[in-house]
Amino acid sequence: MSEALIIRRLSKAYVPGKPVLHDIDVAIAAEGITAIIGPSGTGKSTLIRCINRLVEPTAGEILFDGLDLARLSGVALRHARRQIGMMFQEYNLVERLTVMENLLCGRLGYVSPGRAWRRKFPSADIERAQSLLDTVGLAGFANRRADALSGGQRQRVGIARAVMQEPRLMLADEPTSSLDPKTSVEIMELLAGVARSHRIPVLINMHDVALARRFADRILGMAGGRIVFDDAPAALSDTMLKQIYGGEDWLH
Amino acid sequence: MSHKAPVTPATPYTFPTSRAAQITFALLAVYVAYALTQLDVSLERVQQGLAHSSRFLGRMIPPNFARAELLWKGLAESLQIAVLASALGIVLALPFGLLGARNLMPPWVSWPARLIVVLARSFHPVVVAILFVKAVGFGALAGILALTVASIGFIGKLFTEAIEEVSIKQVEAVRATGAPFMSVLAFGVLPQVFSRFIGFATYQLDSNLRNSTMVGIVGAGGIGGTLFAAFQRFDYDFVSAILLSIIALIMAGEVLATAVRRVFIDNATLRQLFRRGSPSHDRPLDDD
């Protein structure tokens, strides 16, 4: 299978001389779910955010669709971002907009600012948004304001907004960390469904090792800003987990 | 960790006043006494003043509305000055407010924008009005320009502060979809600040109404000129008529501002607007 995303020698230092990511080398296949696990502060979020340049990489290449994302700027960067859907731990919906407007945010890369200001979206976009709301179980919520939704409902809007982009790569930064266990599984099932039906790669940061094992096709373990494990979930042993997270008391 | 609590010496007084504070108060008292002697403020003068003012107040009653036409013309001009200056001021304050926001703009853009807003705020509207009277001549135009400058200075700063307080997470999410900058503003920034903008704008209208009754004193149009002339001719009954009309104008402005806020922030319909009673609370209570 060909690779959709190739990361080469990616480094990021927020403070010069103190890198958070050390020369990350990884290639993501064109399909399937890749989960990134690891302790807090080890650079998982930074890695995900470097890909769509919410964080500026310090060095390295991020090859996607024949382009080096790390070097893009202006219109080229916006066009690359259109292809990359993103979900956030705290959902990051625009609180004072309706659910429908939040979904249509996913089309802003394709609609001129003038039309966006006047809320003149193509009717095809609106129909798609309605059917996506059905898919994520929020039929009838289109005109509800985002701040009136529960956490689980917000993350469903978060998925739908990302899918509205028709992404060719999906990034998710701890999408279930603010949710209860049952809702977390439901969100992961939706995300896995998106990965299957759209045949796109999904890259997820997770804290929940069990959830990662259950849904991911491949697990990357990070520690100290480096990838220390890269294999199928079945290969993730307790010894390996000790190495990733340090200590062992928490395992029992 | 040590288990022995350190023994602190008993303080002689629980709330000691610091030496510096005592000296500051003493200096302040000395300056007040000095200023009183410098400005020739004495008890006799206050007594004389009270006598003058009782005579003056007596001549104000009853108010004389005989020159209603003159009164109306002045009030209408003040209202026009206030509305035009508010509209122009808000339109111009929006870009300056946005350009001054340090979370969205690079420093080389935000500092000049902030400088312009600070300059617009540095003088009292009456001082600016005097400058414009000299520049464009007597009349309402000078008043409009003066209050426009004041509006830019005031709400430009408030707009900037509101934009700097938005949740950057929401902006980031919209940016991550590949939206162009103007669309990020429309969907990520404006929804977060819109209700506050309306609040600032109606507040500025209120403030401009008040100031528009004053710029006339320096010849920049509006009821202020009429008021000043009446004072100088000792027509105190007409003065009181003008003052009562200004109060009515300000109160009408208050009602108007409330209506504008209800339409834009609570999405009230016209019918709800004219219905009595308190606004319904179908929005979350933490909504400002």
Interface residues (C-beta under 8 A of the other chain):
Chain A: N52 L54 R78 H79 A80 R81 R82 Q83 I84 G85 M86 F88 E90 N92 L93 V94 E95 R96 L97 E101 L104 C105 G106 R107 L108 G109 V111 P113 A116 W117 D147 A148 R161 Q165
Chain B: S167 K169 Q170 E172 A173 V174 R175 A176 T177 G178 A179 P180 F181 M182 S183 V184 A186 F187 G188 P191 Q192 F194 S195 P284 D287
